[in-house]
Amino acid sequence: MITLAIPFFEGREFLHKALRSALGQTDREWRLIVCDDSLDNRVESLVTGLADGRIRYFRSPGRIGNLGTHNRCLELAETPFVTILHPRDELQPEYVGRFKKAWESHPEAAFLFCRTRKIDRKSRTKESWFRFFKNLRKRSPFQSTVFEGSTGATALRKARPTLRSACYQKNQFSNSPFSAEKGVLTELDFACLLLNQGKKGVELPESLYDERV
């Protein structure tokens, strides 16, 4: 099972859309947690008001910042797999189901990710044809792409995909992987850290995650 973990800082109007995109999943076997590090006292009622037993709300014990909230999301997830769903972003309805099938095909991977689609404030697609065809030239539009080891980390840095869609296998990393001291500031840094440890990552060819810009 996959936990969708939302590290919340600001943007309550977009958080509502992120939550609705989780509720709209065609595969309904998932868990969701919201780790609230904001000053907005209306977030808890927004989350708990959904009255869904799969969704839990956690308030940060004091302000712990962006990296701290990411780490807390990973630590609080109780399922084998966890996706950090950014509070401004949305999932396509097939995200959970497709990733669950992909984990069956790649049980040894440390993380999976998919292609993303750019959306605006009103959730309208902003993808340009230039970027679409550029990505097609970089990676196969029909097959999964495997990244492994330090060679894979170099290739991933060169491709510079958006790792916002990544789903991680919890038993493949230690607690609190996001760290300024370790140079792990983004999902791409985290993925390359895992690859440099000899682990494997797999990119799915589908676009199943909407990134708000």
Secondary structure by P-SEA (a helix, b strand, c coil): cccccccccccaaaaaaaaaaaaacccccbbbbbbccccccaaaaaaaccccccbbbbbccccccaaaaaaaaaaaccccbbbbcccccccccaaaaaaaaaaaacccccbbbbbbbbbcccccccccaaaaaaaaaaccccbbbbbccaaaaaaaaaacccccccccccccccccccccccccccaaaaaaaaaaacbbbbbbccccbbbcc
